[in-house]
């Protein structure tokens, strides 16, 4: 009986610079080490094939050092075969030189999928790839799979990159891939990339998610999938396996006067090593001016515990009381400035943007004034 086990991953985005993060060096190193972790997982689970469903690279022209060292590391794992699909970030039109360079290295276990043709993975198992020719495809790249010939009784595995049912992480147009492609093409499994979080669209169709997250859209560490197919028409068994070393967490705080934001943040985060965690806190609701300045100070006091910590307060309303303004100054230029900012923050004629700027400036002024008194 024909059966296969393989590892499904996508959206590795090697070469991503992470220039907007102070910890960019750490993020780049974690991404560079993904290949070794995928190799270890494939071996641990005795999965001889690794399917990469697009966007192996962040850009179509990664540095030669990036793709050459990646190819060498993959090739050294001679017990594994890598099936590499061009996605929208590394599509064939823009990244042809990169893919040609990998192909010309001549590593037998690296299979660059240049064309939509059935490829035999092992006896009785065929891969139907849908490489992207351009960054902005206008037609469903998986359409050819419906009529793709394979021997009777063969296991059919589709490999594609793009949005389905409204899922999209990049510049792909909405709903590129037919949501019932697995049924139309008689696929035993459709391995998808583009959506960076795990999503099982149907019993036979899944996005693996990214092995290392690229932002705060999906909480947690990156994963890959180990997929077992026992025979043609058998329902695949899909097992999620953690890969990422960095834990991305987006936290929303709904605050009212008297709340303890620090305690709420601690309660919302998983009990894992903070040094491996990137945290984005969005504070909303309302606090007094004094509490707002204490919240702003939280970023400086708690932030260094984490790999990355950022606080967003644009949706937070500030209740300004007389004693808060007196804490800044009871008179003089500082009091004049704080009174003016308080008036702007509560103005009915200013735009919301301008009111937010005034409130943020007032919080900053209060924090500086009260800090000077401690």
N, C-alpha and C positions, 0 to 999 in steps of 0.2 A: 504494500500500500504506500502511495506517495504521501509524504508529509514534509513540512518545512517549518523551521523556526528562524526568525530574523529579528534584527533590531531596527526600529523605525525612528528616525530623528529628522530634524529640519531646522532651518533658520539659525545656523551656527553663527553667521555673521562675523567670520574671522576678519580681523583688521579694523573693527569698529574702534574709533578713537576715544569715545566717551569724553570729549573735550569739556563738556559742561559740568563735570564732576571733579571735585578736588581729589578724590581717590581714583582718578582715571588710570593710574599705573596698576593699581590692584585689580581693577575691572578688566584691563587688557590681559593681564597675566592669567586671570581666571579663565578667560575665553581661550587663550592659547593652550591651556591645559585640558580643554574639553576633549580633544581627540584622544589623549591618553586615557581619560576616564571612560569614554565610549568603548575603547578597546577592552579595558578591564571588565566592563559590564557584559559585553558580548561574550567574552571568554567565560566569565563566571556563570552565565546562563546558557553556555554552549550553543550560541547563535552564530553560525558561520558567515552570515550575510549582514551587512549594515547598509540600509537604504537611507539616503540623504535626500529628502524631498524639497530641494531647492534652497537658495540663499545660503550656500556654504560660505560665501564671501559677502562682506558689507558693500563693497564696490566692485564694478566690473574690472578694475585694474589694480588689484591689491599689489603691494610691494612683492618683488620677486622672493625676498626672504620669507614672506608670509606663506606663499603657496608652495615654494620649494621645500621648506621645512615641514609643512603639513603633509605634503606628498611623501616625503621620506619617512615620516612617522607612521603614516598609514601603510606604506609598502613594507616596513619592517615587520608588521603583523601579518606574516605570510599565511597564517591559518584563517584569515578573514578576507572576504571580498567586499569591496566598497562599491556601491552603485551610486554615482554622483549625477544629480539632475540639475541643470541650469534653471534658476528661478528668475524672478524679476530684477533683483539686485545684480545678479551675475548672468544675465540673459546672453544668448548666443551672439546676438549682433554686437553688443558692446564688449563682451568678455571673451570673444573668440580667441584672442591671443593667449589669454590665461588658460583656457581649456585646452588649446592646442599644445601649450607648453607642458601641461600635466600629461597629456596623451603621449607626447614625444619622449617623456622620461622612460616609457616602456615598461612600467611596473605592471606585471600580469594581474595583480589583484586590485587594481584601480580601473574601474570601468566608467568612463565618461559617456553619458548618454546623449549623444549628439542628435539623434533622430527618433521620430515616433515609430519605432519598429519593435516587434516582439524580440526579447532577449531571453535565452534559456539560462535560468539560474542554476538548475540541477535537473536531473531526470524527472520529467513530468511536471515541472514548474516553470512558468514563463512570466517575465516581467514586461508590463506594457507601460513604457515611460512617455511622459508628455513634457519634453523640454520646452522652455519658453524661448521663442525666437526674438522677442522684443520685450521692452520694459512694460509696454501698455498693450497687452493682447486685446484684440477686439472680438475674437471668437473663442469658444470653449476649446482649449487645447486637448481635452480628453475625448472629444467627439469621435475621433478615429478608432477608439477602443471598441466601439459597438460592433464593428465588422472585422476586427483584427483576428486573423486565423491562428488557432492553436490546436494541437492534437486533441482528439476526443478524450475526455477524462483528465485533462491537464488542469492544474491549479493556475488560475489567472490572477495576477497581482498588479494593480494599477499604481502608478507613482506620478504625482502631479503637484503643482504649486499654484495656489490661487484661492479666491474667495468662493464660498458656497454658503447659501442661506444667510447672506449678509455679513459673514465673518470676513474681516480684512484688516491687515496690520500696516499696509503700505499704500502704494499708489495704484493698486489694482482696482479696476472698476468693479462695482458691486455685482455679485452673483455671476461670476464668470463660468464656474463649473456647475453643471447640472446636478441638483441635489439627489437625483436618482440614478447617477451614472453607474453606480455599482450594479443596479438591476439591469439597466439597459445593456451594459457591456458584459454581463454575466461574470462579474468580478467576485472572487472570493474575498478580496480585501482591496481597499483603495487607500493608499498611504498619502496623506496630504501634508503640505507645508504652507506657510504664510501666516496663520493664526498662532501667536506665540504661547498660548495656553492650551493645555490638553482639552480637546472636545471630541466626543464621540457622536458623529452625525447620525449614524445608523449602526446596526450590528456589524456591518462590513466596511464602514468608512470612518476614519478618524484623523484628526490633526494630532500630531505627536506633541506639539508645543516645542519651545526652544529649550535646548539643554542648559543654557545660561540665559536668564532674562536680560532684556535690553532696556527695560524701563518699568514704571510703576503700574502699567495697565493690568498686569497679572501678579497677584500676591504669591509669595512662596519661592522656593527654589525650582530651578529648571528640572525637567524630567525627560526621559526617553521611553519608548514602548518596546516591550518584548512581545512578539506576536507569534502564536502557534496556529498552524492550519493543518489539520490531520489528513484531509483529503479534499478533492474538488467538491464543492457545494457545502462542505462542513462549515459551521459557524466558527469564525476565528476566536481564539482566546487572547485577550489583550491585557497585558500586565504593565502597570506603570512602575518605573524604576527611577528613583532620584539620581540626578547627575550633577546639578549645579551646587557650587559651594557657597554662593552668595544668596542671601534670603532678602527678597524685596517685599516691603510691607507698606501699604498705603492705608492710613488711619484717618477717619473722620471723627472729629470731636464735636458733639452738640452741647454747647456750654450755656450755663445760666449763672448769674451771680451767686457766689458761694461754692461753686464747684471746684474740684481739685484736678486741674488738667494733667498734672504729673501722674497722679494715681490712675487716671483714665487711660493715659498712654501706656503705662505699665500693664494694665489689665488687658488692653487690646492687642498687645504684642505676644507672639509665641515665646515660650520659655526656651530660647536658644541663645547661642553666644552672640552678644550684641556686636562684637567686632566683625562678624560676618554678615551683618544686617544693614540694609539700606532702608531708611524710613522717611516717608513723606507724610507729614501731619497737616491736615486741612481743618482749621478751627472755624466753626460757624456758631451762630447763636449770638449771645451778648454777654459781656462782662463789664464790670466797673473799670474805670480808667486804671486804678491801682492794680486790679487783677490782670488787666491787659498787659501792663508793663511787666508784671511778674511772669506772664506767659512768654513774653518776648525774651526775658532773661533765661527761660528754660532752654532755649536753643544753645546758648553758650555753656550752660551748666551740664546739660545732659548729652548734647550733641557729640562730644569727644568720645563717648562710650561706643559709638557706632561707626561702621565703615563710612556711612554718609547719613546726615540728618538734615532735613529742611522743614521749615514751618511756614505754612501759608495762612495768612490771616485776613485776606481781602474780603471774605464773607462774614467776618466777625464784626458785630456792632458794639460800639463802646458807649456805656452809660457814664456821662460826665457829671460828677457831683462837685459841689463847692469845695469840700474838703480835699478832693483830689487836686484841684487847681491851687489851693493853698499849700499843698505839699510841694508844688513846684516853686512857688514864690508868693508871698503875701503882697508884693508890690514891685514896682520898678519895671524894667524892660522885659524881664522874663514873664512877669504876670501879664503884661500887655500882650506879649506874643501868645501866651497860652490862652488868654481870653479870646483872641482873634481866631486861633485854631479851633477852639471849642465852638465858636459861632459858625465857622465854616463847616465843621463836621456835622452840625445840626441844621444847616441851611436848607430851606425848601426850594431855593432858587438855583443852587449849584447842582451840577451833574453828580451822579453817583460816584463817578471816577474821582472828581475833585473832592467830594466829601470823604472818600476813602483815603485820599492822600493826606487831607488835613487830620483825620483821625490817626493815621499811622504816624504822622509827625508829632502829634500830641502825645501818643504813647511813648515815642522815643524820647521826647523832652521830659516826660514824667519819669521814665526809667533812669535817665541821666541825673535828674535832680535828686531822686530818692537814693540813687547809688552813692552820690556825693555825701549824703547824710549818714551812710552806714560805715 
